[in-house]
C-alpha cells in the first residue's frame, strides 16, 4: 500500500486516511462534531489530524532521524 506524504510547516506526515469535512457536520448546522474526528483518529491509530479546506487528513508524524557522519580515513588514504 502506497501512502502519500504531506508537508505542513517543517514537519512531514504520512497520510493514512482523508475524509471530507462534511462527513463530520452536525445535522442541520454548519458545526463540525470534533468528538467524531477524535474517535476516527483513535480508531485509525494515528497521532495527528490536519484540516484542509475540504477534508480532514488523519496522519502519522514522520520522525526526523538522527545520524552521525562516518569518515573512513583509512579508505581515503589508500
C-alpha positions in Angstrom: 0.0 0.0 0.0 1.4 3.4 -1.0 0.8 6.2 1.5 1.0 9.8 0.5 3.2 12.3 2.3 2.1 15.7 3.3 4.4 18.6 4.4 3.0 21.1 6.9 5.4 23.7 8.0 8.7 22.0 8.7 7.1 18.6 9.5 6.4 15.6 7.3 3.3 13.4 7.7 2.2 10.1 6.3 -1.5 10.3 5.3 -3.4 7.3 6.5 -6.9 8.5 5.6 -8.6 11.5 4.1 -12.2 12.2 4.9 -14.3 15.1 3.6 -15.3 17.6 6.4 -19.0 17.4 5.5 -19.0 13.9 7.0 -18.4 15.4 10.4 -21.1 18.1 10.2 -23.8 18.1 12.8 -27.1 17.6 11.1 -29.0 20.9 10.4 -26.0 23.1 11.3 -22.6 24.1 9.9 -20.8 23.0 13.1 -18.3 20.1 13.0 -18.5 17.3 15.6 -14.9 17.2 16.7 -15.7 14.3 19.0 -16.3 12.2 15.9 -13.0 13.4 14.5 -11.2 12.4 17.7 -12.9 9.0 17.5 -11.7 8.4 14.0 -8.2 9.5 15.0 -8.2 7.0 17.8 -9.7 4.2 15.7 -7.2 4.7 12.9 -4.3 4.8 15.4 -2.8 8.0 14.0 -1.1 10.7 16.1 -2.4 13.8 14.4 -5.3 15.3 12.4 -4.8 18.1 9.9 -7.5 20.1 8.2 -7.5 21.3 4.6 -10.2 23.4 3.1 -12.4 20.4 2.3 -11.2 17.5 4.3 -9.5 16.1 7.4 -6.2 14.3 7.0 -5.6 11.6 9.5 -1.8 11.3 9.6 1.2 9.8 11.3 4.2 12.1 12.0 7.4 11.1 10.2 10.1 11.4 12.8 13.4 13.1 11.9 16.3 10.7 12.1 19.4 11.5 14.0 22.6 10.4 12.2 26.3 10.8 12.6 28.5 11.1 9.6 31.2 8.4 9.5 34.5 9.3 7.9 36.6 6.3 7.0 40.0 8.0 6.7 41.8 4.7 6.1 40.0 4.1 2.8 40.6 7.7 1.7 44.4 7.4 2.2 44.7 4.2 0.0 
